[in-house]
């Protein structure tokens, strides 16, 4: 993996940055109950929906790192769009060897449905999913109210595409990204031939990239404020009590971004540590995004807790996205189990079999 972006990736980042430049204003519209401008979302589906999908599957090629760059730039202005849920669903369906042509072209808009009332996003799942039947319920589906179909994970990690039989919109922390509980019954549209683990790893790397972008964006917001807000004749950003927490938050967000990029590369490359890299990225990025949002809110002083300020929009996004594919604590536990299992295996190998 190269430690530098290619020229094409730099242009990609700049293009999406321009497209997302009004994202914060659109997020404010969504918060206030107004419909966000449809233009950016339409451009995303048309121009970027096929990223990280091979040419022979109808996509534009490229890798997960390219898609991570797009999602990170969108998150830096918390652009309110169903595009992210759509590409997560596309990646899970792609890994399950499902036909993703309709998703790539934007003919259908998909949402990823994994959470159940009594299961983590990584399973075990109770929803029954087979060629002839689908029956069950998924909760808190981002974009579930407006999707044409959902990519669903059922018993044993089976992946399918199905149209919900009922939708129940629900309140959520991030008002710019509506969620709904979905019920399924009848016959699914199609069922994949592979389990969900690889697809969820691909989706997890992208969620980590979004969380890293959220953290970086809110730090940009706070840094701009503390450089122009003056007290005692100088910018408040010069005071250690303001500068040091922001510097720590910036470091955490940059670390999260590095882990997200490595996870995206590792999954694409089939690296042996890919699953662990995804858990590391999700564990770090979720905590870093929330920390950055809280520190930035404090850096804004009294303005930070005002409804009119934008810091709470980032905090809402960070807290919601941090649980999208499992809370940071869940991934820290997964990492701990992996390390302990590796240690036990190494110890067993070094000591040899027990004496008979």
N, C-alpha and C positions, 0 to 999 in steps of 0.2 A: 504493500500500500504506500503510495506517495504521500509525503507530508504536506504537499502543496496542491492547491487546486489548479486544474488546467485552465487555459485561457477560456475555453468553452464554458467551464463551470463558473468562472468569474462573470462572464457575460450573462449566464443564466441567473446568477444571484442579483445582478444589477437590474435585469429585466423584471424579475418578480418584485424587487424592492420598489421599482417605479409603479408597478401594478398595485402594490399594497400600500402606497403612500397615503391614501385616504382611509386606510383600514380603521384607524382609531375613531375617525368621525363616523364611519359606518357602524362601528361597534356602539358608539353613543346613541345612534339612531335606533339600533336594535334594543338597547337597554331601555330606551324611552317608549318602546312599543311601536316604533315606525319601521316600515320595511326598508332594509338596506338596499342600496343601489344594486341592481342585478348585473351591471356591466362586468365588474371584476370576476364574479363567479362564472359568468358565461365564458370569459376569456380563459380562466383557469381550466375549465372542462375542455375547451376547444384546443388549447395550446399545450397543456401539460398532463392531461389524463392518461396518456400513453407512456409516460416516463417509467423506467424500470420494468417495462413489459417488453419482452423480446419481439423482434420484427416478425418472426414466424407465428407469433400469437396475436398479431395485429397492432402491436405497440410501436413506440418510437425508439426502442432500445435504451441504452444507458443503464445505469445501475442505481442501487438504493442510495448511494451517496448523492447522486443528482436529485433524487426525490427528497432526501433529507434537507438539501439546500433550499429547495422550494418551500417546504413546510416551515423551516426555520425562519425564512424571511417573512412569510405570512404571519407567523406568530409574533414577530417583533412589533407588529402594529395590531395584534389580535384581530385580524380581519375576520368578520363574521361570515363564514362560508361553509356549506356542507361538503366542500371539496375534500377536506382532510379525511372525514369519515368515509367518503367514497373511495379514496385511494387506499385506505387501510383495507376496506372490504375487497377491493380489486386484488391486492397483494395476497390476501388469504385465499381467495378463489384461484388465483394464478398458481399458487403452490399446491393446491388440491387438484390441479390439472383440469379445471373447469374452463369453459369458453368465456373469455372476458371481452370479446369483441364489442358487445353492446355497451359495456362500461367504458372501454377505451374511447369510443366515439362519442360518448355522452348520450347515446340513444336512451339508455337507462341510467338512473342515478341510484347508486347502492348505498347501504349503510351496513356497518359491521355489528352483528348481534351476538354477543358472547356471554354477557352477564346474566345470571339467574339468581333468584332469591336466596338459594342455599348453596351457591357454588362460587368459587373465585373465577375470574376471567380465564384462567388457565385450566379449569376443570377440577374435578370430574363434573360432567354436565348430565342433566337429567332429561333434557328434551329428546324425544324420540324422533329419529331422522333416518328414513330409508327410502328406497326407490318408490315405494307405494304409499308411504305415510309420513306425515310430519305432525307432531302433536307436542305442544308445550308453550312455554312463555319465556320471553327475554325481557329484562328490565333495563331502564336507563339507557336506551339505545340512542346515541347521538345521531341526529338527522332522521330518526325513525318516523317522525310525523309526516315527512315530505318525500321519503325515498320511494322509488318505484318498486324496489325489491330489496331484500336483506340477505346478506351472506351470513348463514347461520351455522353454528357449531353445535353438534348434538352428541349423543352417547358415543363414547369411544373416540371422540375427536373427529367424527365424520363431518364433512363440510358440504353444505348445499346452498342453493339459491332458491328463495321462496318469497312469495308475496304474503304479507301479514293478513290474517283473517280479521283482525281487530287491532286498533291503535288507541292508546290511552295517553295523551300528552300529560306531562307532570312538571311540577315546578323543579327548578334546578339552581345550583349555585351560579352558573354562568348563563345569564339571560341572553347572551349573544349567540348561544349555541343550544337550541331547544332539544329536549330529549323526550322520549316516549317509551312506554311499556308496550311490547308487541306480543300478540297472541298468534299462534300458528295452528292450523288444522287442515286436513285434506291431503293433497298430494303436492310435494315440492316440485318446483320447476325442473331442477336437475340436482344430482348428487355427485360429489367428486369421488376420485379414486384414491385419494391419499388423506392421511390424518392431518390435523390442524397444527401440529407443533411447529413445523417449518413456517407455515403461513403466519402464525402468531408471532414468531420470532421476527419475521420481516416487518410485521405491523408494529411490534414493540420498538424496533429501532427508529421507526418514523415518529412514534409518539414521543420517544426520548428527544428527538430533534426538535419537535414542537415545544416541548417543555424548556429545552435549552434556549430556544428563540424567545419564549415568553420572558425568561429571566434576563436575557440580554436586552430585550426591548424596554422593560421597566427600569433597568439601570440607566439606559440612555435617557429616559424621561426624567429620572431623578438628577442625573448628572447635569443635564441642561438647566434644571431649576437651580441647583445649588451653585452653579457658576454665575448666575445672574442675580440671585437674591442676595442682597447685602445686609450686613449687620455690623455695627461698630466700624463702619467705613470700609469693609472688605467683604468679598463673597463668602457666604457661610461654608462653602466647600473647602475653604482653607482651614477650618477648625477641625482638629483631630477627631472630635466626637462625631462629626459628620463624615469626614473623609475615610476614616478607618473602616467603619462598618460597610460603607459602599465599596471600598476596595476588596474587602473579604467576600462580599456578595458577587462582585465582578469576577473574582478568581473562581468562585464556586460555579458560576454560570459558564465560564470558559472551560472549566474542567468537564462540566456536563456536556458541552458541545463536542469536546474531543472524544469523550466516551461514546456519544451518539454516533459520531462519524466512524469510529472504529467498529462499533456494533454493526452499522450498515455495511461496511466493507466485509467484516467477518462472516456475516450471514450470506452475502453474495458469493464470497469465495469458498464457502463451505468449510471454514476454519474449524479446528477441533474445539476451540473455546467459544464458538459463536453464541451458544445459548447462555453461557456465563457472561459474555460481553453484553448481551441484551439486558440481562438482569442487573448488571453493574450500571449500565446507562440509565435504566429506568429508576433504580434506587437513588442514584445521584441526581438525576435531572429533576425528578419530582421534588425532592427536598430543596434543591438549589433554586428552583423557580419560586417556591413558596417563600424561602428565605429572602430572595432578592425583592420580591413584592412587598414583604413586611418591612425590610430595611428601607426601601424606597419610600414607602408610605410615611415612615418615621422621619425621613430626611426632608419631606415636604412640610414638616411642622403641622400647624393647625390646619393648613390647607389640605393635608393628606387625607384627613378623615371626612372631608366635605364630599357630598354627592356630586358636585360639579367637577371635582378633580378626577383625573383618569386613573390614578394608581389602583383604586379598588377594582377597576375593570381587569387589570392584570392579575390581581390577587384572586379574583373569581375564576379567571381562566386557569391559573396555576393550580388552584385547589381542585377544580373539576377534572382537569386533564391528568393530574397526578394519580387519579384512581381509575383512569380509563382502561388500562390493562393491568391493574393491580397496584395497590398502594406501595410506596417505597419500602415499607416494613415487610411486605410480602416478598419482595425481591431480595431484601437483605437476608431474610430467612432462607430463601432458595440458595443464595450464595453460600451461606453458612453450612447448609447441608451438603453442598457440592464440595466445599473445602474439607469438611470432616470425612466425607466418603473417600476423597482422594488421599487424605492422610491415613485412613484406615487401610486402604489398598496398598499404599507404599510401605506401611509398617508390616503388613502381612507378607509382602514380597521380600522385604529385608530380613525378616525373622525366619521365613520359611514355614512349612506346615508344622503343626504341633506334633510333639513326639508321640509315638504310638505305644 
